[in-house]
Amino acid sequence: METGVRSHQGELFVHPLSHPAAAGICPEMLEVAEEASRAGDFSLAVEIYSSQLADLQQPDRGLCLRKADSLARAGRIAEALDSYCLAANLGTLRPEELSLLVEIIARTLRDKELGLPASVHGKGGCSSSSGEDGSEDDWELGDDEALDLFSCRLCKCLLHEPTTVECGHTFCKRCVEDGDAEVETCVQCKGELSKKDGLPNGRRLNVVLSGLLDKLFATESKARRSWIEGEVLWKKQELAEALEKYDAAVELVPSSGRLLCQRAELHMDMRNFSLAVQDASSLCRMTPHWTKARCLKATALSKAGRNDEALQEYFLCVALKPDWTKVKLEAQKILSELFSSVFENEELRTPLHPLQGGLTSRLIKPAALLRTLRPLTQKHGSSSQESDFNISKSSPVDESSPRLPSLCPSKPDPPAGENSSKSLAGILAALPAPPGGVKRKHSSDDHSAIFSPSSKVHRPDEGSSFQSAAARGARMVPADLLDSGDMECSLCMRLFYEPVTTPCGHTFCLKCLERCMDHNPNCPLCKENLSEYLATRGYNKTFLMEEVLQRYLGDELGERKKIHEEEMKELSNLNQEVPIFVCTMAFPTIPCPLHVFEPRYRLMIRRSMETGTKQFGMCIADDLKGFADYGCMLQVRDVKFFPDGRSVVDTIGVARFKVLSHGQRDGYHTAKIEYLEDRKVEAEELVELLKMHDSVYDQANSWFTSLKDNMKSQILSHFGHLPSKDPDPQASPSGPAWCWWLLAVLPLENRAQLTILAMTSLKDRLIAIRRVLIFVTRKRPR
């Protein structure tokens, strides 16, 4: 006969009865007890199980376990222990049979002793998203060292040999290219990273950041180097030498939780369990809610043979992370061993009737219980303030300090073996009683005991002691050490603005680097070839340096930004200083594709895009002045870059202008200009203009129609079809579009085209076009 009374996360666990056919066991009553347990009326279930046991000549082990589980759920731990001990006397308790007891104790620790806010249960404490084995966030990321600007997002420690990857994020060099575990995507932006094989010289250190870290965090940087040297020696199994490196690192930065954690693990590897316990204990004092620290201490204590203390730490682990199956099983295993140790003396293993009195009190001296058990000050149902646990008189606490439940040792951890023979009741009596929740009050409630673990965990004060990890762990940057000289571009000798780092590890302002790359695809400092970098145009800003500038050099960066904005404003003034591309004739409304390869024009095109104007002037060359006095403004529609830095720019004419003065800027021509517009006519002049407009358009259409097919195809592929006739020729400041189309395709010299471009009278322009059409028509071979 099997029945189940335990339901954990929807799963029903069954304690089989030892004598299912024994006289006195009533299946109907057991079903009633099960229903009562499911309904939460655990005291009723206890009464039924007790009455069933009383009718038996010999106690049934399965029934004892069911009663024990119900007592534990009812919060009557002292009685539950009696029942568990009775079951243990009848047969060794298996770890899986103690699952409920572990969960009850852990839940009580979490809710009443640790007082963790709900946010902690979801992150850094009891998150269920990190997997059953606790191998994700909780295991790897503790609150002791919050990630700040200067932490590597892979190893969570101070950046060592920082290298900036393609996307602009910075990591430790060894973290990015560590053997077989080479990182393929950036953990921050998920961008793909180049393979180690594709980097002949490997990843390079960020020179500026490397120097900055050594300057700002000299001690920690030195410790990090020793730490990493220790890791390398550890991998080679040179444990003694590795320990020397770890000791040197800890001496420099004794507050580094991760460093202490690794040294404790190294001690474990060297079987120095007492030293591992010391490091783990220090770690727990620094980071009381880091589950890895608690688990590490529990494991070290267990290896040192101090199972009683190990059990307490395992309970805290389960309290902090209820879904950590591995730790929960360890707690059950040790608890099972402790129960078994009570009956190591075979004389004790005698059948006892459940009504013969408390088994635990008969097995353990009363004096031991008095030293460990502390009575509840109030019964279930009292206010939270009244139900707080009393502080033992033997453990004085400064009343001015925050109330701390007894969860942290005031003395150093005892050496291996000491206290390891502590009784089971002494172990469990050091833990708090579960919260209430019973529906039926039982007379033995007043005699229930609470447990007070021997290692203190601070109960977090709201809004203060449980502050954010970033606030606690952020590194302090010495203000007197950091100055703007540390963050200057070696090209413009000014503070970095939009810093980018090349594959060779050097950092420049984005604009400075682009200008250098216009002339030469080599690094301006080390002369390493950067053709591939230029081809990908991966000029991503270095995020860490950008953040350092904003956070610690905000005033200087503000001034630098102001200068940059003034320069951009000056460059975007398309009247006072218009960039001039000296090349060919361009006309309004007519496309003008350009092949840009000269460094000065690369810069000019880039600036026109950066300022947002996307415009520049086009003029033909002039032997005396450099470029002609008239030209056409072009609007950039698209830019396509080639790997070597060249580009094809798709532009279209938008307006004509007259040059008022000639100038130069950074190698390319500039001009002060005024825009040209056609003079409008009215009355009789307008009538005459419309007649001429229609006549010349018909003449142009006739000329184009008469061309040979191959010539027409060439014109159509470059300039498209002849635009239609405008209903209002004076609607546009530059006149009808078809006039400019015709000028672009007619076989005229540049100077003749320039003369017509400069005209501000549509009538004069139509007359000039008509003369050209007559001339080309007569000269055309028949």
C-alpha positions in Angstrom: 0.0 0.0 0.0 1.4 3.4 -1.0 0.0 6.8 -0.4 1.4 10.3 -0.9 1.3 13.4 1.2 4.1 15.4 -0.2 3.7 17.7 -3.1 6.8 19.8 -4.2 6.3 22.0 -7.3 3.4 19.8 -8.4 5.3 16.5 -7.9 3.8 13.9 -5.5 6.3 12.0 -3.4 5.3 8.7 -1.8 6.6 7.2 1.4 5.8 3.4 1.1 4.4 1.7 4.2 6.6 -1.0 5.8 3.7 -3.2 6.7 0.9 -2.4 4.3 -1.2 -5.3 5.6 -0.5 -4.7 9.3 -3.5 -4.8 11.5 -4.5 -1.4 12.7 -3.7 0.6 9.6 -6.9 2.0 8.1 -6.5 2.9 4.4 -9.6 5.2 4.5 -8.0 7.2 7.4 -4.8 7.5 5.4 -6.7 8.9 2.5 -8.3 11.5 4.8 -4.8 12.4 6.0 -3.6 12.9 2.4 -6.6 15.1 1.6 -5.9 17.1 4.8 -2.3 17.6 3.7 -3.3 18.7 0.3 -5.7 21.2 1.8 -3.0 22.6 4.1 -4.5 21.2 7.3 -1.2 19.5 8.4 -2.2 19.3 12.1 -5.2 17.1 11.2 -2.9 14.9 9.1 -0.5 14.6 12.1 -3.4 13.5 14.4 -4.5 10.8 12.0 -1.0 9.5 11.5 -0.4 9.5 15.3 -3.6 7.6 15.9 -2.7 5.1 13.3 0.8 4.6 14.8 -0.7 4.2 18.3 -2.8 1.2 17.1 0.3 -0.6 15.9 2.3 -3.1 18.0 5.5 -2.0 16.1 5.9 1.4 14.6 5.8 1.6 10.7 8.7 3.4 9.2 6.8 4.8 6.2 4.0 6.1 8.5 6.6 7.7 10.8 8.1 9.6 7.8 4.6 10.8 6.7 3.9 12.0 10.2 7.4 13.7 10.3 6.7 15.5 7.0 3.3 16.7 8.2 4.8 18.0 11.5 7.6 19.8 9.5 4.9 21.4 7.3 3.0 22.4 10.4 6.1 24.1 11.8 6.5 21.7 14.7 10.1 20.9 14.0 11.0 19.5 17.4 8.2 16.8 17.1 9.1 16.3 13.4 12.7 15.4 14.5 11.4 12.9 16.9 9.4 11.2 14.1 12.4 11.4 11.7 14.6 9.8 14.4 12.1 7.1 15.0 12.1 6.3 11.3 15.9 6.4 11.2 15.9 4.0 14.1 13.8 1.6 12.1 15.9 1.9 9.0 18.6 4.2 7.5 17.1 7.4 6.1 17.8 7.9 2.5 18.7 11.4 1.2 15.6 11.6 -1.0 13.4 11.0 2.1 14.7 14.2 3.7 13.9 16.5 0.8 10.9 18.1 2.5 12.8 18.8 5.7 15.6 20.5 3.7 13.1 22.6 1.8 11.2 23.7 5.0 14.4 24.8 6.8 15.7 26.6 3.7 12.5 28.4 3.1 12.4 29.5 6.7 16.0 30.8 6.4 15.0 32.7 3.2 11.8 34.2 4.5 12.5 34.9 8.2 16.2 35.0 8.7 17.7 36.3 5.5 14.7 38.6 4.9 15.7 38.8 1.2 13.5 41.2 -0.9 11.6 39.8 -3.8 14.1 41.3 -6.3 16.9 39.2 -4.8 14.9 36.1 -5.3 14.7 36.9 -9.0 18.3 38.0 -9.6 21.5 37.0 -7.9 19.7 34.8 -5.4 16.9 32.5 -6.3 16.6 32.8 -10.0 15.2 29.8 -11.7 16.4 30.8 -15.1 20.0 29.8 -14.4 19.4 26.1 -14.5 19.1 23.4 -12.0 22.8 22.9 -11.3 23.5 26.6 -10.6 26.0 26.8 -13.3 25.0 30.1 -14.8 24.7 33.6 -13.4 24.6 32.9 -9.7 27.6 30.6 -10.0 29.7 32.9 -12.1 28.6 36.4 -11.1 28.7 37.4 -7.4 27.6 40.7 -5.9 31.1 41.2 -4.5 32.6 42.7 -7.6 30.0 44.5 -9.7 30.9 45.1 -13.3 32.0 48.7 -13.8 33.6 50.5 -16.7 36.9 48.8 -16.2 35.7 45.2 -15.8 36.0 42.7 -18.6 32.5 41.3 -19.5 33.9 37.9 -20.0 36.0 37.2 -16.8 34.3 39.9 -14.7 37.6 41.2 -13.4 39.7 44.2 -14.1 40.8 44.4 -17.7 44.2 42.8 -18.2 45.9 43.5 -21.5 42.8 45.1 -22.9 42.1 44.6 -26.6 39.3 46.4 -28.5 37.5 44.2 -31.0 35.9 45.1 -34.3 32.6 46.3 -32.8 34.3 48.7 -30.4 33.9 46.8 -27.2 36.9 46.0 -25.0 37.9 42.7 -23.3 40.9 41.0 -21.8 43.1 39.7 -24.6 43.3 36.2 -23.1 39.5 36.1 -22.6 38.8 36.7 -26.3 41.4 34.3 -27.7 41.8 31.7 -25.0 42.7 28.5 -26.8 39.8 26.3 -27.9 37.3 28.6 -26.2 37.9 31.5 -28.6 35.0 33.9 -28.5 33.2 34.1 -31.8 30.6 36.8 -31.0 30.7 39.9 -28.8 28.8 39.2 -25.5 27.6 42.8 -25.5 26.4 43.5 -29.0 26.4 39.9 -30.4 28.4 41.1 -33.4 30.7 38.5 -35.1 34.4 38.7 -34.3 37.3 37.8 -36.5 38.7 34.3 -36.1 42.2 34.0 -34.5 43.4 32.4 -37.8 42.3 35.5 -39.7 44.6 37.7 -37.5 48.2 36.9 -38.5 49.6 39.0 -35.7 46.9 38.1 -33.2 44.8 40.7 -31.4 46.8 43.7 -30.2 46.6 45.6 -26.9 44.8 48.9 -26.8 47.8 51.1 -26.1 46.0 54.0 -24.6 43.7 51.9 -22.3 46.5 49.7 -21.2 48.5 52.6 -20.0 45.4 54.2 -18.4 44.6 51.1 -16.4 48.2 50.7 -15.1 48.1 54.4 -14.1 44.7 54.5 -12.4 44.7 51.0 -10.8 48.4 50.2 -10.3 48.0 47.9 -7.3 45.1 46.0 -8.8 46.7 45.7 -12.2 49.8 44.2 -10.5 47.7 41.8 -8.5 45.8 40.8 -11.7 49.1 40.0 -13.4 50.1 37.7 -10.5 46.6 36.2 -10.5 46.8 35.3 -14.2 50.3 33.9 -13.8 48.9 31.8 -11.0 46.1 30.5 -13.2 48.6 29.5 -15.9 50.7 27.6 -13.4 47.6 26.0 -12.0 46.7 24.7 -15.4 50.2 23.2 -15.7 49.6 21.5 -12.3 52.4 23.5 -10.7 50.3 24.0 -7.6 52.9 25.3 -5.1 54.1 27.9 -7.5 50.6 28.8 -8.4 49.7 29.3 -4.7 52.6 31.7 -4.3 51.2 33.9 -7.1 47.7 33.8 -5.6 49.1 34.7 -2.2 50.9 37.7 -3.7 47.8 38.8 -5.5 45.6 38.5 -2.3 48.2 40.5 -0.4 47.8 43.3 -2.9 43.9 43.2 -3.1 42.6 41.3 -0.1 39.0 42.4 -0.8 38.7 40.8 -4.2 36.0 38.1 -3.8 36.8 36.3 -7.1 40.5 36.1 -6.2 39.7 34.6 -2.8 37.2 32.3 -4.4 39.9 30.9 -6.8 42.5 30.6 -4.1 40.0 28.6 -2.0 39.4 26.3 -5.0 43.2 26.0 -5.4 43.5 25.0 -1.7 40.8 22.4 -2.3 42.8 21.1 -5.3 45.8 20.9 -3.0 43.7 19.2 -0.3 44.4 22.1 2.1 40.8 22.0 3.3 41.3 24.1 6.4 42.8 26.9 4.4 40.0 26.6 1.9 37.5 27.0 4.7 39.3 30.2 5.9 39.2 31.8 2.4 35.6 30.7 1.9 34.6 32.1 5.3 36.2 35.5 4.4 34.4 35.4 1.1 31.0 34.7 2.8 31.6 37.7 5.2 32.2 39.9 2.2 29.4 38.6 0.1 26.9 36.9 2.3 24.3 36.3 -0.5 26.7 35.0 -3.2 25.6 31.3 -3.6 29.0 30.2 -5.0 30.7 31.5 -1.9 28.3 29.6 0.3 28.6 26.4 -1.7 32.4 26.6 -1.8 32.5 26.9 2.0 30.1 24.1 2.4 32.2 21.8 0.2 35.4 22.8 2.0 33.8 22.1 5.4 32.5 18.7 4.1 35.9 17.8 2.8 37.4 18.8 6.1 35.1 16.4 7.9 33.0 19.2 9.5 29.6 18.0 8.2 27.6 19.8 10.9 28.9 23.2 9.7 28.7 22.1 6.0 25.1 21.3 6.5 24.3 24.8 7.7 26.0 26.3 4.7 24.2 24.0 2.3 20.9 25.1 3.9 21.9 28.7 3.2 22.7 27.8 -0.4 19.2 26.3 -0.8 17.7 29.3 0.9 19.4 31.7 -1.5 18.7 29.5 -4.5 15.8 27.1 -4.0 16.1 25.5 -7.5 19.8 24.5 -7.0 19.2 20.7 -7.2 22.8 19.7 -6.8 23.2 21.6 -3.5 19.9 20.4 -2.2 20.9 16.8 -2.8 24.2 17.5 -0.9 22.2 18.8 2.0 20.0 15.8 2.0 23.0 13.5 1.8 24.7 15.1 4.8 21.5 15.2 6.8 21.0 11.5 6.1 24.5 10.8 7.3 24.0 12.8 10.5 20.8 10.9 11.3 22.6 7.7 10.7 25.4 8.8 13.0 23.0 9.0 15.9 22.5 5.3 15.7 26.1 4.2 15.1 25.9 2.6 18.5 23.9 -0.6 17.7 22.6 -0.7 21.3 20.5 2.4 20.5 18.9 0.7 17.4 16.0 -0.9 19.3 12.4 -0.7 18.3 10.6 2.1 20.2 7.0 2.8 20.3 6.0 6.3 19.2 4.3 7.1 22.5 7.3 6.3 24.6 8.5 9.9 24.6 10.7 12.2 22.5 13.4 10.1 20.9 15.8 13.0 20.3 15.6 14.1 23.9 16.3 10.5 25.0 19.4 10.2 22.8 21.0 13.6 23.5 21.9 15.1 26.8 19.6 17.9 28.0 22.5 20.2 28.6 23.5 20.1 24.9 20.0 21.0 23.9 19.9 24.0 26.3 23.0 25.4 24.7 21.6 25.2 21.2 17.8 25.5 21.4 16.2 28.8 21.9 12.5 29.1 22.5 10.1 31.0 20.3 9.2 34.3 22.0 5.7 34.3 20.5 3.3 31.8 19.2 2.3 31.5 15.5 0.2 34.4 14.3 2.0 37.2 16.2 3.2 40.3 14.5 6.4 40.3 12.6 8.0 42.5 15.2 6.9 40.2 18.0 8.0 37.0 16.2 11.5 38.1 15.7 14.0 35.7 17.2 15.6 36.5 20.6 19.4 37.0 20.7 21.0 34.6 23.0 22.4 36.1 26.2 25.6 34.2 25.6 26.1 36.2 22.3 26.0 39.9 23.2 25.1 42.2 20.4 25.6 46.0 20.3 22.0 47.3 20.5 22.9 50.3 18.4 23.9 48.0 15.5 21.3 46.6 13.0 19.6 43.4 14.2 21.5 40.5 12.9 20.2 37.0 13.1 22.8 34.5 14.2 24.1 33.5 10.8 27.7 34.4 10.9 30.5 33.2 13.3 31.9 35.7 15.7 34.9 33.4 16.1 37.3 32.0 13.5 36.3 28.7 12.0 37.6 25.8 14.1 40.2 23.5 12.7 39.2 20.3 10.9 37.7 17.7 13.1 36.7 20.1 15.9 32.9 20.0 16.7 32.5 17.4 14.0 31.0 15.1 16.6 28.2 17.5 17.5 24.9 15.8 17.9 22.1 15.9 15.3 19.8 17.9 17.5 22.6 20.3 18.1 23.0 20.8 14.3 19.4 21.2 13.6 18.7 23.2 16.7 21.0 25.8 15.2 18.5 26.5 12.5 15.3 28.6 12.7 11.9 27.0 12.8 9.7 27.2 9.7 7.0 29.8 9.6 3.5 29.1 10.7 0.7 28.1 8.4 -1.2 25.6 10.4 -4.9 25.6 10.5 -5.3 23.7 13.7 -3.4 24.8 16.8 -1.5 22.0 18.5 -0.7 21.9 22.2 3.0 21.3 21.5 3.4 24.6 19.6 4.7 26.3 22.7 7.6 23.7 22.9 8.8 24.1 19.3 12.3 25.3 18.9 13.9 27.6 16.5 17.2 27.1 14.8 20.0 29.7 14.8 22.7 29.0 12.3 26.2 29.6 13.4 27.2 31.8 10.5 25.8 35.3 10.3 24.2 36.7 7.2 23.2 40.3 7.4 19.5 40.9 7.2 19.4 43.6 4.5 17.9 47.0 5.5 15.5 48.3 3.0 17.1 50.6 0.5 20.5 50.7 2.3 22.5 47.6 3.0 21.1 45.7 0.1 22.1 48.4 -2.4 22.8 47.8 -6.0 25.9 45.8 -6.9 27.1 48.6 -9.1 27.1 51.0 -6.3 29.0 48.6 -4.0 31.5 47.3 -6.5 32.4 50.2 -8.7 36.1 51.1 -8.7 36.9 54.6 -7.6 39.0 56.5 -10.2 41.6 58.8 -8.5 40.7 62.2 -9.7 44.2 63.5 -9.3 45.7 60.8 -11.6 43.4 61.2 -14.6 43.9 64.2 -16.8 43.0 65.2 -20.3 46.6 64.5 -21.5 46.0 60.8 -21.0 43.2 61.0 -23.6 44.7 63.0 -26.5 44.7 62.1 -30.1 48.3 61.9 -31.4 47.2 63.4 -34.8 45.3 66.5 -33.8 46.8 66.8 -30.3 43.4 67.5 -28.9 41.1 65.4 -26.6 39.7 62.3 -28.3 36.4 63.0 -30.1 34.7 59.8 -31.3 37.7 57.7 -30.5 38.3 54.6 -32.7 40.9 51.9 -32.2 42.7 50.3 -35.1 43.5 46.6 -35.3 47.1 47.4 -34.4 45.9 48.9 -31.0 46.3 52.6 -31.6 43.5 55.1 -31.0 42.6 58.3 -32.9 39.7 60.6 -33.4 37.5 59.2 -36.1 37.8 62.2 -38.3 41.6 62.3 -37.9 42.0 58.6 -38.8 39.7 58.9 -41.8 41.8 61.8 -43.2 45.0 59.8 -42.7 43.4 56.8 -44.4 42.5 59.0 -47.4 46.2 59.4 -48.1 47.7 56.2 -46.9 46.3 52.8 -45.7 48.9 52.5 -43.0 48.7 53.3 -39.3 49.9 56.8 -38.7 52.0 55.6 -35.7 53.3 52.1 -36.3 52.9 52.1 -40.1 51.2 48.7 -40.0 49.2 48.1 -43.2 45.5 48.6 -42.5 44.1 47.9 -46.0 41.7 45.3 -44.8 40.5 47.6 -42.0 40.0 50.3 -44.6 38.1 47.9 -46.9 35.6 46.9 -44.2 35.3 50.6 -43.1 34.8 49.2 -39.5 35.4 52.6 -37.9 33.4 51.7 -34.7 33.9 54.0 -31.7 35.7 52.5 -28.7 32.9 52.4 -26.2 35.0 52.2 -23.1 37.1 55.3 -24.0 33.9 57.2 -25.0 32.4 56.4 -21.6 35.6 57.4 -19.7 35.6 60.7 -21.5 31.9 61.4 -20.7 32.1 60.3 -17.1 35.5 61.6 -15.9 36.4 64.4 -18.4 32.9 65.8 -19.0 33.9 69.4 -19.0 36.9 68.9 -21.3 34.7 66.8 -23.6 32.1 69.5 -23.6 34.6 72.0 -24.9 35.9 69.6 -27.5 32.4 68.9 -28.7 31.7 72.6 -28.9 34.7 73.2 -31.1 33.6 70.3 -33.3 30.1 71.6 -33.6 31.4 75.1 -34.6 33.5 73.5 -37.3 30.5 71.5 -38.6 28.4 74.7 -38.6 31.0 76.5 -40.6 31.3 73.6 -43.0 27.5 73.5 -43.4 27.2 77.1 -44.5 26.5 76.8 -48.2 26.9 80.5 -48.9 30.1 81.5 -47.1 32.3 78.5 -47.7 31.0 76.1 -50.2 33.2 73.1 -51.1 34.0 73.1 -54.8 34.7 70.0 -56.8 36.7 71.1 -59.8 36.0 68.7 -62.6 33.3 69.0 -65.2 30.2 70.9 -66.2 27.0 70.2 -64.3 23.5 71.4 -64.8 20.3 71.7 -62.7 18.1 68.6 -62.6 20.7 66.6 -64.5 22.4 63.5 -62.9 26.2 63.8 -62.5 27.9 60.5 -61.4 31.4 61.0 -60.0 34.4 58.7 -59.4 36.2 60.1 -56.3 39.7 59.0 -55.7 41.8 62.0 -54.7 42.3 62.3 -50.9 41.1 66.0 -50.9 37.8 65.1 -52.5 37.3 62.0 -50.3 37.5 64.4 -47.4 35.2 66.9 -49.1 32.5 64.3 -49.9 32.7 62.9 -46.4 32.2 66.3 -44.8 29.3 67.1 -47.0 27.7 63.9 -45.7 28.7 64.5 -42.1 27.3 68.0 -42.0 24.0 66.8 -43.4 24.0 69.2 -46.3 24.9 66.5 -48.8 25.8 69.3 -51.2 28.8 70.8 -52.9 29.6 72.9 -55.9 30.8 71.7 -59.3 32.9 74.0 -61.5 35.2 73.5 -64.4 38.9 74.4 -64.1 40.3 77.8 -64.8 44.0 78.3 -65.5 44.2 81.7 -63.6 41.7 81.4 -60.8 41.7 77.6 -60.3 38.1 77.2 -61.1 35.4 79.1 -63.2 33.3 81.9 -61.8 30.0 80.0 -62.4 29.0 76.5 -61.4 26.2 74.2 -60.3 25.4 72.9 -56.8 25.1 69.1 -56.7 23.0 67.0 -54.3 24.5 63.7 -53.2 21.9 60.9 -53.6 24.1 57.9 -52.9 27.8 56.9 -52.1 29.3 53.5 -52.7 32.8 52.9 -51.3 35.5 50.6 -52.7 37.9 48.6 -50.5 40.8 50.9 -51.3 38.9 54.0 -50.2 37.7 55.2 -53.6 34.0 55.8 -54.1 31.3 56.4 -56.7 29.1 59.3 -55.8 25.6 59.6 -57.4 24.7 63.3 -57.6 22.1 65.5 -59.3 22.2 69.3 -60.1 20.0 71.5 -57.9 21.0 75.2 -58.4 23.3 77.5 -60.3 25.6 79.9 -58.6 28.1 82.7 -59.2 31.5 82.7 -57.4 32.1 85.9 -55.4 35.5 84.8 -54.0 37.8 81.9 -54.2 39.4 80.0 -51.3 40.8 76.7 -50.0 40.3 74.5 -47.0 42.3 71.4 -46.1 43.5 70.9 -49.7 40.2 71.4 -51.6 38.8 74.5 -53.1 36.0 76.6 -51.5 34.0 79.6 -52.6 31.7 82.3 -51.3 28.8 82.3 -53.7 25.4 83.7 -54.6 22.7 81.7 -56.2 21.4 82.5 -59.7 17.7 82.8 -60.6 16.1 83.6 -64.0 14.5 87.0 -64.3 10.7 86.7 -64.8 8.8 88.6 -67.6 5.2 89.5 -67.9 2.6 90.7 -70.4 3.8 90.9 -74.0 7.2 89.6 -73.2 5.7 86.5 -71.5 3.6 85.8 -74.6 6.7 86.1 -76.8 8.6 83.9 -74.4 6.0 81.1 -74.5 6.0 81.1 -78.3 9.8 80.8 -78.4 9.7 78.2 -75.7 7.4 75.9 -77.6 9.2 76.5 -80.9 12.7 75.7 -79.5 11.3 72.6 -77.7 9.8 71.3 -81.0 13.1 72.0 -82.7 15.0 70.1 -80.0 12.6 67.1 -80.1 12.9 67.0 -83.9 16.7 67.0 -83.6 16.8 64.2 -81.1 14.3 62.1 -83.1 16.5 62.4 -86.2 19.6 61.0 -84.4 20.8 57.5 -85.2 19.7 54.7 -83.0 23.1 54.0 -81.5 23.5 57.7 -80.5 20.0 57.9 -79.0 20.7 54.8 -77.0 23.9 56.3 -75.5 22.1 59.5 -74.6 19.2 57.6 -73.1 21.5 55.4 -71.0 23.3 58.4 -69.5 20.7 61.1 -69.3 17.3 59.5 -69.8 14.5 60.7 -72.0 14.0 64.3 -73.0 11.9 65.9 -70.3 8.4 67.0 -71.2 7.6 70.6 -72.0 6.8 72.7 -69.0 3.3 74.4 -68.9 4.9 77.4 -67.0 8.5 77.9 -68.2 9.2 80.4 -65.4 8.0 78.1 -62.6 11.6 77.0 -61.7 14.3 79.6 -60.7 16.6 77.7 -63.2 14.0 77.5 -66.0 12.7 74.4 -67.8 14.5 71.1 -67.2 14.5 70.1 -70.8 16.8 73.0 -71.6 19.5 71.7 -69.2 19.0 68.1 -70.6 19.6 69.4 -74.0 22.7 71.4 -73.0 24.1 68.3 -71.4 23.7 66.2 -74.6 24.6 68.7 -77.2 28.2 68.5 -78.6 29.3 71.8 -77.1 32.6 72.9 -75.5 32.7 73.5 -71.8 33.2 77.3 -72.2 30.1 77.5 -74.4 28.1 75.5 -71.9 29.4 77.7 -69.1 28.2 80.9 -70.9 24.7 79.5 -71.3 24.7 78.3 -67.6 25.5 81.8 -66.4 22.6 83.4 -68.2 19.7 84.6 -66.0 17.4 85.3 -69.0 15.4 82.3 -70.2 14.8 84.1 -73.5 18.6 84.5 -74.1 19.1 80.9 -73.1 16.4 79.7 -75.6 18.0 81.9 -78.4 21.4 80.4 -77.7 20.0 76.8 -77.7 18.2 77.5 -81.0 21.4 78.7 -82.7 23.3 75.6 -81.5 20.5 73.3 -82.8 20.6 75.1 -86.2 24.4 74.7 -86.3 24.5 71.0 -85.3 21.6 70.2 -87.7 23.5 71.8 -90.7 26.8 70.1 -89.8 25.2 66.7 -89.5 26.3 64.4 -92.4 23.5 63.4 -94.6 
